[in-house]
Amino acid sequence: MIEQNLNELEKRSIYIIREAYSRFKNIAALWSMGKDSTTMLYLARKAFMGKVPFPVIHIDNGIDFPETYQFRDELAKKWKLNLIVAKSKIKPEISGFSCCGANKTIALKKVMKEKGFDALIVSIRRDEHGIRAKERYFSPRSKDFKWNYKDQPAELWDDYTSKLDNGGHIRVHPMLDWNEIDIWRYIKKNKVPVNPLYFSRNGYRYRSLGCTHCTVPIKSNAKTLDQIIKELKVTNVEERSGRQQDKEKEYIMQKLRAFGYM
């Protein structure tokens, strides 16, 4: 049953990635070096005979973990990724945190305008946050990056008809149906490379990765993939409990999402 579920998730995600690549003229993907976006790039390689055929964007505020930068550079070289590093300035913004949120959106706006991208593949999942659950596989953004979460396109029988506004772009979400334990089971099954910060050191590990300013580790002795999966089967702790931004009231996250945040 688990194997069948993973196969179905993989099949749907690859279909969406291929559909997006064929539909849009100039597409890119976001990569945070976390487990979800790395799995997404693995799926893209599987969809296109071992090669990611579009640029991969890292929004870098300069304060990610050293392990994250090392993982980025090593995997980008190994997988021959067309990596674009967009620098994000650190300053106060609407979430109350100066490291991420709107600041990363501003950096993303700039690089997308410079490169003329009309679509962006993002690895968000519905189960991560109530606001992300409102997304579609193909979700339009306006010229100003605005997201009208009250007016989402219907997606029935694999018919994705999101219209591209003049000057806007489409967010493509091939991982919407996955959940956290699906990701780890898929990583184990396919030997997907993963950031070492996810594994326990001195009784702590990172369950969700952001930068050094807004991410804290959780207590855990899980040092292997099997141990992480076993831990997830019994935990009552939310996945993003260590991400400071997600501790904000829901309307703040909704405001950020509407503004263009990932």
C-alpha positions, -999 to +999 in steps of 0.1 A: +000+000+000+028+024+009+047+015-023+015+020-044+009+054-028+045+065-035+042+054-071+010+073-075+025+105-060+055+102-082+034+097-113+012+127-106+042+150-097+061+140-129+030+146-150+026+181-135+063+190-140+062+178-176+030+196-183+044+228-169+076+225-190+056+219-222+032+247-215+054+276-205+081+293-225+105+302-197+102+282-165+123+279-134+122+261-100+128+273-064+153+253-044+159+258-007+181+227-003+154+213+020+140+178+017+109+188-003+126+210-030+154+185-033+129+157-039+112+179-064+144+183-084+149+146-082+115+141-097+124+166-124+155+147-133+135+115-134+110+132-157+137+144-181+161+115-184+185+125-156+186+162-163+168+193-149+161+212-181+153+246-164+171+270-141+170+264-103+168+295-081+181+298-045+169+329-027+199+336-005+198+360+025+234+351+034+225+335+067+217+299+058+235+272+076+270+263+064+258+227+058+231+241+035+255+260+014+279+230+012+250+207+002+238+233-024+272+235-041+280+198-040+246+187-054+244+215-080+278+203-094+268+166-092+234+171-109+248+198-133+221+223-122+218+257-138+218+274-105+208+310-100+216+326-066+194+356-060+205+377-030+179+388-005+184+419+017+177+416+054+153+442+067+121+444+089+090+433+071+053+424+077+058+391+094+079+406+121+110+387+110+138+404+091+153+373+075+127+358+052+091+365+042+086+396+021+123+401+017+128+369-002+097+377-023+114+410-033+145+391-044+124+366-063+105+394-081+138+409-092+153+377-106+121+367-123+118+401-140+155+401-151+152+365-165+116+369-178+103+337-162+066+331-168+063+301-145+079+289-112+079+254-098+076+254-060+077+224-036+050+234-011+026+208+003-010+212+014-004+197+048+023+222+058-001+251+065-038+259+062-031+287+037-010+265+015-039+241+014-058+267-007-033+264-035-039+246-069-013+227-090-013+256-114-019+289-095-018+323-112+001+353-098-005+388-110+022+412-123+027+424-088+030+388-075-005+390-059-023+358-052-061+359-052-067+329-029-105+336-030-106+330-068-087+299-076-091+280-109-110+247-109-088+217-116-109+187-127-099+156-145-063+168-149-075+199-168-052+227-157-064+259-173-049+287-153-046+319-173-013+338-174-020+375-167-001+401-187+032+404-168+023+378-143+034+342-138+021+308-128+031+290-097+034+253-103+030+230-073+037+193-082+041+183-045+007+194-031-006+159-025+025+147-006+029+147+032+060+147+054+063+110+058+057+104+021+088+126+014+110+106+038+098+073+025+105+084-011+139+097-001+147+063+014+133+043-015+152+063-042+183+073-022+176+110-027+204+132-013+194+151+018+208+180+039+226+164+069+209+189+093+179+166+092+197+140+112+202+141+149+234+154+165+237+156+203+201+148+207+187+175+183+179+177+146+161+200+122+128+188+110+121+219+088+149+240+074+150+278+071+179+301+079+199+304+111+178+333+124+143+317+122+149+279+125+154+260+157+161+222+161+138+197+178+147+171+204+153+139+185+177+109+184+168+100+148+201+096+130+189+075+101+161+076+075+145+046+092+146+064+126+131+096+111+102+076+096+096+057+128+096+090+148+071+106+124+047+077+129+042+086+166+049+123+169+022+149+177+045+178+171+038+199+140+065+197+112+071+234+111+071+240+149+107+250+146+100+277+120+095+310+138+075+325+110+048+298+111+042+306+148+026+338+136-012+341+135-027+326+103-036+359+088+000+370+087+009+339+067-021+345+045-010+381+040+025+370+031+012+343+007-010+369-010+020+392-013+039+365-031+057+345-004+066+309-011 
